[in-house]
Amino acid sequence: MSQQEYEALLGSRERSHITDTRRMLIAAMWGIVVGAVFTVISVVVVVDVLSSPWKTNTVGPNYFVSLMIAIALLLPWSVVRLVKGLRRRGESYMVHEQGFVHHAPARDEVVRWSHVAAVHQAGEEKSGGLLHALALDYRCRVVCSDGRKFKLNSYTDNAQWFAKSVSRHVSESKASNP
């Protein structure tokens, strides 16, 4: 559908929220590099510990081994982020007067305010730091009455504003149509 068709269906567009998949892919690539390095180190350390159980001071405390294994788990998490980043290229959300449009590479989905069942938010969007770089600072899930779910995080431009806007519009829609 064209922008004019969306406006005819949902009213004028108020704002667009573009998902920064470039930042998502960069974070995923760094995670893959760091995770791969720590996976190799963890394997070497674990093999050393298991092959020499009588050595007590070979690698230090078990906390060190646990930390390296935990960081190595960054590898599968980053691969998942990489796949999501590649699949979501061009993703955006357009807020209109009577609903929003989720634009994804595969399809566009139109959601009217009356079809939104709930908006769940967690965290607070920050402007920098590791949590923001990994998009772990803020998450939002919009649940529709037909079962569709839209998940946003701080990779989406002004995701917190989007969630508050959806909540406000849904409240207004339910108040005017009890």
C-alpha positions as a Python dict, from the first residue, in 0.01 Angstrom:
ca = {
    (1, 'M'): (0, 0, 0),
    (2, 'S'): (110, 356, -56),
    (3, 'Q'): (132, 628, 208),
    (4, 'Q'): (-188, 785, 68),
    (5, 'E'): (-376, 456, 109),
    (6, 'Y'): (-256, 425, 469),
    (7, 'E'): (-367, 782, 539),
    (8, 'A'): (-709, 712, 385),
    (9, 'L'): (-740, 406, 610),
    (10, 'L'): (-587, 536, 935),
    (11, 'G'): (-582, 915, 908),
    (12, 'S'): (-279, 1138, 882),
    (13, 'R'): (61, 1014, 992),
    (14, 'E'): (183, 1153, 1322),
    (15, 'R'): (531, 1008, 1339),
    (16, 'S'): (762, 738, 1202),
    (17, 'H'): (991, 513, 1406),
    (18, 'I'): (1269, 345, 1210),
    (19, 'T'): (1453, 40, 1344),
    (20, 'D'): (1830, 92, 1333),
    (21, 'T'): (1930, -247, 1200),
    (22, 'R'): (2279, -117, 1120),
    (23, 'R'): (2344, -65, 1492),
    (24, 'M'): (2192, -408, 1561),
    (25, 'L'): (2422, -573, 1308),
    (26, 'I'): (2731, -393, 1442),
    (27, 'A'): (2650, -505, 1798),
    (28, 'A'): (2591, -860, 1672),
    (29, 'M'): (2924, -868, 1488),
    (30, 'W'): (3113, -743, 1795),
    (31, 'G'): (2932, -1002, 2005),
    (32, 'I'): (3029, -1277, 1763),
    (33, 'V'): (3396, -1172, 1771),
    (34, 'V'): (3410, -1143, 2152),
    (35, 'G'): (3203, -1459, 2199),
    (36, 'A'): (3423, -1659, 1960),
    (37, 'V'): (3743, -1548, 2134),
    (38, 'F'): (3606, -1635, 2478),
    (39, 'T'): (3468, -1966, 2349),
    (40, 'V'): (3817, -2068, 2238),
    (41, 'I'): (3971, -1951, 2567),
    (42, 'S'): (3698, -2127, 2768),
    (43, 'V'): (3750, -2455, 2582),
    (44, 'V'): (4126, -2440, 2641),
    (45, 'V'): (4079, -2362, 3012),
    (46, 'V'): (3811, -2627, 3066),
    (47, 'V'): (4020, -2890, 2886),
    (48, 'D'): (4320, -2793, 3100),
    (49, 'V'): (4117, -2817, 3421),
    (50, 'L'): (3958, -3150, 3324),
    (51, 'S'): (4284, -3304, 3206),
    (52, 'S'): (4478, -3203, 3518),
    (53, 'P'): (4248, -3234, 3818),
    (54, 'W'): (4541, -3274, 4058),
    (55, 'K'): (4677, -2928, 3972),
    (56, 'T'): (4521, -2679, 4208),
    (57, 'N'): (4663, -2349, 4084),
    (58, 'T'): (4643, -2406, 3710),
    (59, 'V'): (4376, -2152, 3618),
    (60, 'G'): (4272, -1977, 3936),
    (61, 'P'): (3934, -1986, 4102),
    (62, 'N'): (3625, -2141, 3947),
    (63, 'Y'): (3477, -1791, 3917),
    (64, 'F'): (3722, -1715, 3639),
    (65, 'V'): (3615, -2024, 3443),
    (66, 'S'): (3248, -1943, 3499),
    (67, 'L'): (3295, -1586, 3380),
    (68, 'M'): (3468, -1698, 3060),
    (69, 'I'): (3193, -1951, 2987),
    (70, 'A'): (2928, -1685, 3051),
    (71, 'I'): (3097, -1447, 2808),
    (72, 'A'): (3128, -1730, 2556),
    (73, 'L'): (2748, -1758, 2568),
    (74, 'L'): (2746, -1419, 2398),
    (75, 'L'): (2822, -1604, 2074),
    (76, 'P'): (2483, -1777, 2022),
    (77, 'W'): (2298, -1465, 2145),
    (78, 'S'): (2487, -1255, 1890),
    (79, 'V'): (2414, -1498, 1608),
    (80, 'V'): (2043, -1467, 1685),
    (81, 'R'): (2078, -1085, 1681),
    (82, 'L'): (2260, -1106, 1348),
    (83, 'V'): (1979, -1309, 1192),
    (84, 'K'): (1716, -1071, 1334),
    (85, 'G'): (1910, -772, 1204),
    (86, 'L'): (1930, -919, 856),
    (87, 'R'): (1561, -1014, 854),
    (88, 'R'): (1444, -674, 985),
    (89, 'R'): (1628, -445, 744),
    (90, 'G'): (1396, -160, 652),
    (91, 'E'): (1164, -216, 948),
    (92, 'S'): (966, 84, 1071),
    (93, 'Y'): (653, 178, 1260),
    (94, 'M'): (430, 463, 1140),
    (95, 'V'): (187, 608, 1393),
    (96, 'H'): (-136, 744, 1245),
    (97, 'E'): (-444, 903, 1401),
    (98, 'Q'): (-642, 577, 1408),
    (99, 'G'): (-370, 311, 1429),
    (100, 'F'): (-19, 223, 1325),
    (101, 'V'): (152, 46, 1038),
    (102, 'H'): (436, -199, 1095),
    (103, 'H'): (648, -199, 782),
    (104, 'A'): (874, -503, 747),
    (105, 'P'): (1063, -636, 445),
    (106, 'A'): (818, -924, 401),
    (107, 'R'): (491, -735, 455),
    (108, 'D'): (314, -436, 603),
    (109, 'E'): (68, -484, 887),
    (110, 'V'): (-204, -235, 973),
    (111, 'V'): (-322, -218, 1335),
    (112, 'R'): (-615, -7, 1447),
    (113, 'W'): (-618, 123, 1804),
    (114, 'S'): (-931, -83, 1875),
    (115, 'H'): (-735, -402, 1795),
    (116, 'V'): (-459, -338, 2051),
    (117, 'A'): (-520, -546, 2364),
    (118, 'A'): (-213, -448, 2569),
    (119, 'V'): (115, -260, 2568),
    (120, 'H'): (389, -400, 2792),
    (121, 'Q'): (702, -196, 2864),
    (122, 'A'): (1017, -279, 3057),
    (123, 'G'): (1314, -60, 3133),
    (124, 'E'): (1399, 295, 3040),
    (125, 'E'): (1553, 409, 2712),
    (126, 'K'): (1904, 545, 2765),
    (127, 'S'): (2127, 741, 2529),
    (128, 'G'): (2449, 544, 2569),
    (129, 'G'): (2629, 264, 2744),
    (130, 'L'): (2656, -110, 2696),
    (131, 'L'): (2291, -187, 2773),
    (132, 'H'): (2178, 64, 2510),
    (133, 'A'): (2431, -67, 2255),
    (134, 'L'): (2287, -417, 2303),
    (135, 'A'): (1928, -284, 2319),
    (136, 'L'): (1881, -432, 2665),
    (137, 'D'): (1785, -102, 2828),
    (138, 'Y'): (1425, -86, 2699),
    (139, 'R'): (1176, -336, 2559),
    (140, 'C'): (817, -304, 2448),
    (141, 'R'): (559, -557, 2332),
    (142, 'V'): (232, -454, 2169),
    (143, 'V'): (-23, -735, 2184),
    (144, 'C'): (-327, -731, 1955),
    (145, 'S'): (-663, -890, 2025),
    (146, 'D'): (-613, -1125, 1728),
    (147, 'G'): (-289, -1263, 1879),
    (148, 'R'): (-36, -1063, 1678),
    (149, 'K'): (261, -930, 1876),
    (150, 'F'): (502, -654, 1788),
    (151, 'K'): (830, -642, 1979),
    (152, 'L'): (1038, -326, 1994),
    (153, 'N'): (1353, -235, 2179),
    (154, 'S'): (1587, 60, 2180),
    (155, 'Y'): (1708, -28, 1830),
    (156, 'T'): (1382, 134, 1716),
    (157, 'D'): (1402, 513, 1711),
    (158, 'N'): (1208, 659, 2007),
    (159, 'A'): (1057, 320, 2095),
    (160, 'Q'): (947, 449, 2434),
    (161, 'W'): (760, 740, 2273),
    (162, 'F'): (596, 490, 2035),
    (163, 'A'): (476, 274, 2327),
    (164, 'K'): (341, 574, 2519),
    (165, 'S'): (169, 702, 2205),
    (166, 'V'): (7, 363, 2140),
    (167, 'S'): (-106, 341, 2505),
    (168, 'R'): (-253, 691, 2491),
    (169, 'H'): (-434, 629, 2162),
    (170, 'V'): (-569, 293, 2284),
    (171, 'S'): (-698, 454, 2605),
    (172, 'E'): (-866, 730, 2406),
    (173, 'S'): (-1015, 476, 2163),
    (174, 'K'): (-1157, 265, 2447),
    (175, 'A'): (-1295, 574, 2626),
    (176, 'S'): (-1478, 692, 2314),
    (177, 'N'): (-1606, 339, 2229),
    (178, 'P'): (-1699, 171, 2560),
}
